[in-house]
Amino acid sequence: MKPDLTIEKHVYFPKNDKGIDFFVGDIHGELRKLMLLLKKINFNFSKDRLFATGDLIDRGEDSLECLKLTNKKWFFSVLGNHEQFLLEAEDNHAYKKMVWEKNGGRWFYELCDEDKQISKQLANDNLCLSLTVNTLRGDVGVIHGEYPFQFWPIKDGSPLNEQSIRKILWGRDIVKAKLENYTKGVELIISGHTSIETPILLGNQVFVDTGCGYSPRKNLYTPHLTICEVKGKSLKFYRSDEQVKEIPF
């Protein structure tokens, strides 16, 4: 994606004084799994908010419906690399089409022209590159992959170029090397993108993509969707197999 992207670079959300804020990993078109997990945690659609790490689409059966969640008053998401595929999709570009289809994008090419336009419009108008949520623990940032700067958040003067945008949407170095990465100006950054068996906190960045939409494979034996809640001095993780995990923070 080029540096002159038209989506918002950063959006700030004030503290939710009426309900609870939750954060969800990559959904990948699995709308039913999301709704079942929201029911499990007694999510209140009139008071609570859900912030997503991007990759709402591809692999699951309901990519367009997951994109339509961004029109809901309780749902907000950053851009993922799979939404980058969507925004850059060109029906007459054979190579891009092949790469995206290999990564779960066939659903898009099966849509009518109107729904294709709706999909692109939803991603362009409703997603942002990064967001901040004010919580009782302070500011919590959300970004899809890795953050390329030392200070949070992205500002108008931040040197966004193709390399930094690629790191935001595609970066995996922190998880792979288990780097204790700390970003100043924010209490916590929540990210997805790299599928792992269980959430991991590295420095002040936590990764919560636990493979929703994937089939079981080596190092990812039980792919599932994870929702995170920032609670007091810990991070609480909810998943569809009835397990609940907490990490001190």
N, C-alpha and C positions, 0 to 999 in steps of 0.2 A: 504494500500500500504506500502511496506517495505521501510526502509530508503535508501536502495541501489538502488533506482529507477534510470533508465538510462536516463530519460529526463533531459534537462537542468534545473538547479535549478533557475537560474536568467539570464535574457537577458536585455541589455541596448540599448535603441534607442535614437540617438541624435535628436536634434531639427529638425523639418520638416520646412525647409526654403522655400519650393515651394508651399505647400498646407496647409490644415487644418487637425488636428488630432481629431478623434472622438472616443468615447468609447461606446460599446454596451453591454447590459446585456445578460443574458442567452437566447440563440436562440432556443434551443430544437427542431432542425429539421425543423423550420419554415422558409425555404429559401425564399419563396414568400413574406412573411411579411417583411423580412429583405430588400429585393430588392425594395419593394414598399416604405419603409421608407427611404432608401438611395436616391431614386428618389425624394422624398419629400424634402429632405435637400440639393438637388443639389450636391450630392457627386461626386467629380471628381476622377475617377478611375486612372487617370494618375498622379495625384498630391497628393490627400488626402490619409490618412491612417485610418484604423479602427482597434481598439484593443478590443478584446472580453474577458469577464470575465469567459469563460469556459462554460461547459454544452452546447456544440454545438449540441449534439445529443439527441435522445429519445423523444417520444411523438408526434412530428410532422412527416410529410410524407417524409422528405428529409434529413435524418440523414447522409447518406454517402456523399451526395452532399455538405452538410454543412461542413463536415470534409475536403472535397476537396478544400474548400475555403482557407485552410491553405497553399496551394501551390501558391496562388495568391500573387503578390508583394505588394498589398495594405492591406492585411488582416493578423492579428496576434492574437494569443489567448493563454491564460494560460490554464492549466489543470483544469477540473472540476471533481466533484465526479462521474459524469456519464461517463466521459472518463476513470476514474479509473475502473468502471464496465467493460468497453471495454477491457482495458489492462489486466485485471485479468480474463477475460472470458475463461472458459474451457468448451468445448462442453460436456464433460463427468462428469461435476460436477453439480449434480442435484440441490443442494441447491443454489449455486451461480446463476445458470440459472433461477431458480424460482424467486429469489429476484430481479434480473435485469429485467426479463420480467414484474414483477409487477410494476416496475418503468419505463416502456416504452421501454425496450430493445428487444422486440420480433423481430424487424426489422433485427437485427444482425443474428439471428438464421435462418432467411429466405434467407440469402445471399448465393451465391455459395462460395466455399472454397477460390477462388481467391479474391473475394471482401472482405471476412472476413480478409484475410491477408493484403489487401490494407488498410482496416479500421484501423487495429492495427498499421500498419507501419506509417500511417499518424499521428496518435495520438502520437506515440512514438518519431517520428523524428521531428515533426513540433511544438509540444506544449512545453511549459515550465511551471515550477511551479510558477514563478513570473516574472514580467517584470517591467521595468522603462522606462517612456517616458519623455524626457526633453521638457518642454514647456516654454512659456513666463512667466508663474507663477512659474517656477522651476520644480523639478522632481515630476512626477505623477506616483505612483505605481499601479499595477493591480495584484490582487490575487483573487482566487475564493470565499473563505469564510472569515475567520479571520486570522490575522497575529499574530503568537505566541511569537514574540520577541519585545523588546523595541526599537530596532534600525533597520532601513531599510538601505540596502536590505539584503536578504539572501546571505550569503557569503560561501565560501568553508568551513570555520571554524564554521559556524552556527550549533548548536547541533540539527540536524534534526533526529528525531526518530519517531516511529509510532504515538506517542501522538501528536507531533507538526505537522506532516503531516496530521493527522486526523483533527486537528483544522483548517488547511489551506483549506482542501477540504470539511469539514462538519460543521465547527463552526457556531453557530447561537446565542451565548450568548449575543453579543453586540446588535444585533437588538432586540431580545426578551426583554432584560432589558433596552433598550435605553440608553446604557452606553456612556458617552462622552469620547471616547477612542482616545488618541493621541499617534502617533508613531513618534519618532524622526528620522531625516535624510531624510524626504520626506515631501513635501508640502501637498500631498493628496494621499490617497489610494482609488481606485475604486474597488468595489466588487459586486458579484451577490449572487447566491445560495439561499438566503431566499426570497421567493416571497412576495412582499408587493404591496399595491395598488398604491403607489406613492413613488418616490425616497426619501431617508432620509439621511441627513448629521448628523453624530454623531462624535464629535471631528473633526479629520481630515480624517475620513473614510466615504465615501458615498456608499450607497447600491442602485443598479440600476436594480435588477431583479424584473420586474413587472408582472411576471406570464405568459410570452409567452409560448404557448404550453399546458397550463392548461385549464380546463373548469372552468367557474365561480363557486365560492363557498363563504362561509362566510369569510369575511375580504379580499376577492379578487373578487370583483363584476365584474370588467372589465379587465380581463387578457390581456396584450398587451406587445409589445416590446418597449424598451426605448433606445434611443441613447443620450449620454451626450457629451457636448462640454464645455471645460474649457475656459471661456471668461472673460478677464479682471478681475473684482472683483466678478464674479458670475459663477455659474454652470448653463448651459442652457440644458434643457431636451426636446427632441422631441419624440412624440409618434404618433401612427397611427390614432388616433381619432381627429386629428387636434389641440389638445391642446398643448401649449408650456408653460413650467414652468421654472422659474429661482429661484435659491437659492443663496443669498449672500454668498460669500466665500472670 
